[in-house]
Each structure stands twice: as C-alpha cells, then as structure tokens.
Amino acid sequence: MSYSVNMLAPLDLLAFESTAPKSIGAKEEAIRKQLGLKPIRYYQQLNTAIDTPEAMAKYPQLTARLRRIRDQRAKERDEGQIG
C-alpha cells in the first residue's frame, strides 16, 4: 500500500503564510482550498520549513516570529501549562 503525501516546498509554505487570512476559520479554509492540505499537515510542514536556510533567508522576520511562537508553545507544553 502506498500513501500520497502532499509536500510543498518551504518557500511555497512561507509565501502562503505571509499572505494567509488572519482568522483561523478563513485560514484553515484557504489551506484546504489553495494548498490541498489538511490544516494539521500544513502546520507540520510549516514547522519544518521555518528551520530551512532558504526560508530564513527569504522570510527572516516571518520565520523568526513563527519559531518564537513554536518554541514558546513547546516550553508551555513541557511545563504543563497547556493541553
């Protein structure tokens, strides 16, 4: 059995993220329609993309902000502050 996984290039993910709607519902709908991904899969790929050198070079402020948010949430999870 083979599985097809939509993998987008890191720069494509960051280009989308930089122009994506700000509201969660609208953003998740855009992820499904424009990228053909489930939101959870999009965020998994985005978390990997923000650590790539090409993404950091092209989108330095966006990648820094997203890494800061990711790291803060991981810290809160580790400390048992969020579910």
ChimeraX commands (.cxc) that place a marker at each C-alpha (Angstrom):
marker #1 position 0.00,0.00,0.00 radius 0.5
marker #1 position 1.37,3.42,-0.87 radius 0.5
marker #1 position 0.39,6.75,0.54 radius 0.5
marker #1 position 0.49,10.02,-1.32 radius 0.5
marker #1 position 1.58,12.92,0.82 radius 0.5
marker #1 position 1.39,16.48,-0.47 radius 0.5
marker #1 position 4.74,18.03,0.31 radius 0.5
marker #1 position 5.15,21.67,-0.54 radius 0.5
marker #1 position 8.45,23.48,-0.89 radius 0.5
marker #1 position 9.42,25.51,2.20 radius 0.5
marker #1 position 9.29,28.77,0.26 radius 0.5
marker #1 position 5.80,27.96,-1.04 radius 0.5
marker #1 position 4.60,27.41,2.52 radius 0.5
marker #1 position 6.12,30.68,3.71 radius 0.5
marker #1 position 4.72,32.58,0.73 radius 0.5
marker #1 position 1.26,31.30,1.65 radius 0.5
marker #1 position 1.76,32.03,5.35 radius 0.5
marker #1 position 2.83,35.60,4.63 radius 0.5
marker #1 position -0.45,36.34,2.82 radius 0.5
marker #1 position -2.84,33.94,4.56 radius 0.5
marker #1 position -6.04,35.22,6.19 radius 0.5
marker #1 position -5.61,36.12,9.85 radius 0.5
marker #1 position -8.76,34.48,11.18 radius 0.5
marker #1 position -8.38,30.80,12.00 radius 0.5
marker #1 position -11.50,29.64,10.14 radius 0.5
marker #1 position -10.68,31.55,6.96 radius 0.5
marker #1 position -7.06,30.44,7.11 radius 0.5
marker #1 position -7.96,26.76,7.51 radius 0.5
marker #1 position -10.36,27.01,4.60 radius 0.5
marker #1 position -7.65,28.62,2.45 radius 0.5
marker #1 position -5.20,25.88,3.45 radius 0.5
marker #1 position -7.64,23.23,2.24 radius 0.5
marker #1 position -8.65,25.01,-0.96 radius 0.5
marker #1 position -5.40,26.64,-2.08 radius 0.5
marker #1 position -2.87,24.08,-0.87 radius 0.5
marker #1 position -4.91,20.89,-0.86 radius 0.5
marker #1 position -3.75,20.01,2.66 radius 0.5
marker #1 position -5.44,19.37,5.95 radius 0.5
marker #1 position -4.55,22.16,8.39 radius 0.5
marker #1 position -2.66,19.81,10.73 radius 0.5
marker #1 position -0.46,18.64,7.87 radius 0.5
marker #1 position 0.13,22.24,6.79 radius 0.5
marker #1 position 1.31,23.22,10.27 radius 0.5
marker #1 position 3.58,20.16,10.47 radius 0.5
marker #1 position 5.21,21.11,7.17 radius 0.5
marker #1 position 5.39,24.78,8.15 radius 0.5
marker #1 position 7.22,23.92,11.38 radius 0.5
marker #1 position 9.82,22.07,9.35 radius 0.5
marker #1 position 10.01,24.80,6.71 radius 0.5
marker #1 position 10.78,27.60,9.16 radius 0.5
marker #1 position 14.08,25.93,10.04 radius 0.5
marker #1 position 15.39,25.76,6.46 radius 0.5
marker #1 position 18.15,28.17,5.44 radius 0.5
marker #1 position 16.33,29.29,2.29 radius 0.5
marker #1 position 13.18,30.16,4.24 radius 0.5
marker #1 position 15.16,32.07,6.86 radius 0.5
marker #1 position 16.99,33.97,4.11 radius 0.5
marker #1 position 13.88,34.96,2.16 radius 0.5
marker #1 position 11.48,35.48,5.10 radius 0.5
marker #1 position 13.69,36.36,8.10 radius 0.5
marker #1 position 11.07,38.20,10.15 radius 0.5
marker #1 position 8.30,35.70,9.46 radius 0.5
marker #1 position 10.45,32.66,10.24 radius 0.5
marker #1 position 11.78,34.29,13.41 radius 0.5
marker #1 position 8.24,35.07,14.60 radius 0.5
marker #1 position 6.97,31.57,13.80 radius 0.5
marker #1 position 9.96,29.92,15.52 radius 0.5
marker #1 position 9.43,32.12,18.59 radius 0.5
marker #1 position 5.75,31.11,18.75 radius 0.5
marker #1 position 6.58,27.43,18.24 radius 0.5
marker #1 position 9.29,27.47,20.91 radius 0.5
marker #1 position 7.06,29.27,23.41 radius 0.5
marker #1 position 4.26,26.75,22.92 radius 0.5
marker #1 position 6.70,23.85,23.32 radius 0.5
marker #1 position 8.01,25.40,26.53 radius 0.5
marker #1 position 4.46,25.81,27.86 radius 0.5
marker #1 position 3.66,22.18,26.98 radius 0.5
marker #1 position 6.82,21.00,28.72 radius 0.5
marker #1 position 5.87,22.96,31.82 radius 0.5
marker #1 position 2.33,21.57,31.72 radius 0.5
marker #1 position 0.73,24.97,31.16 radius 0.5
marker #1 position -1.31,23.98,28.11 radius 0.5
marker #1 position -3.01,20.78,26.96 radius 0.5
marker link #1:1,2 radius 0.2
marker link #1:2,3 radius 0.2
marker link #1:3,4 radius 0.2
marker link #1:4,5 radius 0.2
marker link #1:5,6 radius 0.2
marker link #1:6,7 radius 0.2
marker link #1:7,8 radius 0.2
marker link #1:8,9 radius 0.2
marker link #1:9,10 radius 0.2
marker link #1:10,11 radius 0.2
marker link #1:11,12 radius 0.2
marker link #1:12,13 radius 0.2
marker link #1:13,14 radius 0.2
marker link #1:14,15 radius 0.2
marker link #1:15,16 radius 0.2
marker link #1:16,17 radius 0.2
marker link #1:17,18 radius 0.2
marker link #1:18,19 radius 0.2
marker link #1:19,20 radius 0.2
marker link #1:20,21 radius 0.2
marker link #1:21,22 radius 0.2
marker link #1:22,23 radius 0.2
marker link #1:23,24 radius 0.2
marker link #1:24,25 radius 0.2
marker link #1:25,26 radius 0.2
marker link #1:26,27 radius 0.2
marker link #1:27,28 radius 0.2
marker link #1:28,29 radius 0.2
marker link #1:29,30 radius 0.2
marker link #1:30,31 radius 0.2
marker link #1:31,32 radius 0.2
marker link #1:32,33 radius 0.2
marker link #1:33,34 radius 0.2
marker link #1:34,35 radius 0.2
marker link #1:35,36 radius 0.2
marker link #1:36,37 radius 0.2
marker link #1:37,38 radius 0.2
marker link #1:38,39 radius 0.2
marker link #1:39,40 radius 0.2
marker link #1:40,41 radius 0.2
marker link #1:41,42 radius 0.2
marker link #1:42,43 radius 0.2
marker link #1:43,44 radius 0.2
marker link #1:44,45 radius 0.2
marker link #1:45,46 radius 0.2
marker link #1:46,47 radius 0.2
marker link #1:47,48 radius 0.2
marker link #1:48,49 radius 0.2
marker link #1:49,50 radius 0.2
marker link #1:50,51 radius 0.2
marker link #1:51,52 radius 0.2
marker link #1:52,53 radius 0.2
marker link #1:53,54 radius 0.2
marker link #1:54,55 radius 0.2
marker link #1:55,56 radius 0.2
marker link #1:56,57 radius 0.2
marker link #1:57,58 radius 0.2
marker link #1:58,59 radius 0.2
marker link #1:59,60 radius 0.2
marker link #1:60,61 radius 0.2
marker link #1:61,62 radius 0.2
marker link #1:62,63 radius 0.2
marker link #1:63,64 radius 0.2
marker link #1:64,65 radius 0.2
marker link #1:65,66 radius 0.2
marker link #1:66,67 radius 0.2
marker link #1:67,68 radius 0.2
marker link #1:68,69 radius 0.2
marker link #1:69,70 radius 0.2
marker link #1:70,71 radius 0.2
marker link #1:71,72 radius 0.2
marker link #1:72,73 radius 0.2
marker link #1:73,74 radius 0.2
marker link #1:74,75 radius 0.2
marker link #1:75,76 radius 0.2
marker link #1:76,77 radius 0.2
marker link #1:77,78 radius 0.2
marker link #1:78,79 radius 0.2
marker link #1:79,80 radius 0.2
marker link #1:80,81 radius 0.2
marker link #1:81,82 radius 0.2
marker link #1:82,83 radius 0.2
view
